[in-house]
Structures are given as structure tokens and as C-alpha cells.
């Protein structure tokens, strides 16, 4: 029974770490670029033009 309590505690700490990392990424502007992903497929690769 005590092993289950330890595992639940460890999993909550790990989940909290992932939540903190996600919130840090959102606050630091990692997801602010809304334009580039929608038009990235329209850009030509540099290597194809040099051949």
C-alpha cells in the first residue's frame, strides 16, 4: 500500500514539472508565431534551387 502512495506522489511531482515547463514555454513566447506554420509549405527549399 505504501508503494502506491509513493508512486502517486512521484507522478504528481512529474506532472507538476511538465505543467511548469509548459507554462514557462507559453509565457516566454514559444507559441507566438501564428503566421509561419501556415505558409511554410509554400517556401521553396534552398537546395532545390541550386541544382
N, C-alpha and C positions, 0 to 999 in steps of 0.2 A: 504494500500500500504506500509506503514512503517513497518508493521508486516512482510511482505515478505522480506524486506531488512534486518531486524534483524535476521530472520531465515536463510537467505543465509549467513550472516556474521558469525553466530554461527556455521553453518555447515562447513564453510570453516576453522574455527578455530579448530573444532573437527577433520576434515580430516587432517589438518596440524599436529595435535598431534599424530594421528595414523601413519602418514608418518614419523615423527621424531622418534617414538618408533620403527618402522620397520627398519629405517636406523641405529639406535643405536644397535639393535639386530644383524644386519648384520655386523656392524663394530666390535662388541665385540666378534664375533666368534660363535654365536648361531647356525649357519647353516654350520659349517665346517666339521662335521662328515659325510662323504660320504660312509664309509665302513660298519658301524654297522647296519644301517637300512636294507641293502640288505641281511645280514646274520642273523638277529635277530631271524627269524623263525626257523633257524637250531639249535639254542641252546636249550637244554633241561631245563625245569624248575627244580629248586632245590627241590620243594615239591614232584614232581612225583618220583624222585629217592629215597626218604626216605621211601616210603610206602612199 
